[in-house]
């Protein structure tokens, strides 16, 4: 059995179990279970009839929940394709806060992306990718990913700008910190985020032989960060 077939079988089994559980507990389902119940129901429907033909009402009905409950957890159907990735991305603010202050901006950028990748569970490959053919989800996955990519790049750019500004404020009589163009900072954040996203996509397609996501992201993002280092790490004597 291939990894794709195995994932599909697990998804169908999980969804069936979720439906059975939901049917027996409609009056008192814990809120914490509803999110994954909806995910399981959606996964089974996507496998049965494809992503485009599946509606939110069908997902809610299969899960034994109301339409309004769906929107308590998800803003759109496409959010179901990004569950594990969204949980990882949500860790970015804490990672930025924990990034050592002594790191130069280019090194801080590389560190943040690698640390974020290290937070992602090894087996959490979006089913929209592993089952992209039977679900017909790949184009929608990419489209829904654009907003997430931009949010990560923006957070990294703001982080870098604060680092550069902080270095400028810390200058004394012995050194001066050269001006760093904000456009260059944002270009660096966009380029590094793109490299990390490319690495993550390749990692997801590697199948059971894939290694650690952090290693792949490090390998892809490091050259980009080094390339921008002369423009970001500009401390002049």
MOMOVEN-V29808 format. One record per backbone hydrogen bond with DSSP energy under -0.5 kcal/mol. NH is the residue of the N-H (numbers start at 1). CO is the residue of the C=O. If there is no record, write none. Layout:
nh = (NH | NH)
co = (CO | CO)
This chain:
nh = (6 | 7 | 8 | 9 | 10 | 11 | 12 | 13 | 14 | 15 | 16 | 17 | 18 | 19 | 20 | 21 | 22 | 23 | 24 | 25 | 25 | 28 | 33 | 34 | 34 | 35 | 37 | 38 | 39 | 40 | 41 | 42 | 43 | 44 | 45 | 46 | 47 | 48 | 49 | 50 | 50 | 51 | 54 | 59 | 60 | 61 | 62 | 63 | 64 | 64 | 65 | 70 | 71 | 72 | 72 | 73 | 73 | 74 | 79 | 80 | 81 | 82 | 83 | 86 | 87 | 88 | 89 | 90 | 91 | 92 | 95 | 96 | 97 | 98 | 99 | 99 | 103 | 108 | 109 | 110 | 111 | 112 | 113 | 114 | 115 | 116 | 117 | 118 | 119 | 119 | 120 | 124 | 125 | 126 | 129 | 130 | 131 | 132 | 135 | 136 | 137 | 138 | 141 | 142 | 143 | 144 | 145 | 146 | 146 | 147 | 148 | 149 | 150 | 151 | 152 | 153 | 154 | 155 | 156 | 157 | 158 | 159 | 160 | 161 | 162 | 163 | 164 | 165 | 166 | 167 | 168 | 169 | 170 | 171 | 172 | 175 | 176 | 178 | 178 | 181 | 185 | 186 | 187 | 188 | 189 | 190 | 191 | 192 | 193 | 194 | 195 | 196 | 197 | 198 | 199 | 200 | 201 | 202 | 203 | 204 | 205 | 206 | 206 | 207 | 209 | 210 | 216 | 217 | 218 | 219 | 220 | 221 | 222 | 223 | 224 | 225 | 226 | 227 | 228 | 229 | 230 | 231 | 232 | 233 | 234 | 235 | 236 | 236)
co = (2 | 3 | 4 | 5 | 6 | 7 | 8 | 9 | 10 | 11 | 12 | 13 | 14 | 15 | 16 | 17 | 18 | 19 | 20 | 21 | 22 | 25 | 30 | 30 | 31 | 31 | 33 | 34 | 35 | 36 | 37 | 38 | 39 | 40 | 41 | 42 | 43 | 44 | 45 | 45 | 46 | 135 | 51 | 55 | 56 | 57 | 58 | 59 | 60 | 61 | 60 | 66 | 67 | 68 | 69 | 69 | 70 | 70 | 76 | 77 | 78 | 79 | 80 | 82 | 83 | 84 | 85 | 86 | 88 | 89 | 91 | 92 | 93 | 94 | 95 | 96 | 100 | 104 | 105 | 106 | 107 | 108 | 109 | 110 | 111 | 112 | 113 | 114 | 115 | 116 | 117 | 121 | 123 | 124 | 126 | 126 | 127 | 129 | 131 | 132 | 132 | 132 | 137 | 138 | 139 | 140 | 141 | 142 | 143 | 143 | 144 | 145 | 146 | 147 | 148 | 149 | 150 | 151 | 152 | 153 | 154 | 155 | 156 | 157 | 158 | 159 | 160 | 161 | 162 | 163 | 164 | 165 | 166 | 168 | 175 | 172 | 236 | 176 | 234 | 179 | 181 | 182 | 183 | 184 | 185 | 186 | 187 | 188 | 189 | 190 | 191 | 192 | 193 | 194 | 195 | 196 | 197 | 198 | 199 | 200 | 201 | 202 | 203 | 204 | 206 | 207 | 212 | 213 | 214 | 215 | 216 | 217 | 218 | 219 | 220 | 221 | 222 | 223 | 224 | 225 | 226 | 228 | 228 | 229 | 232 | 233 | 176 | 234)
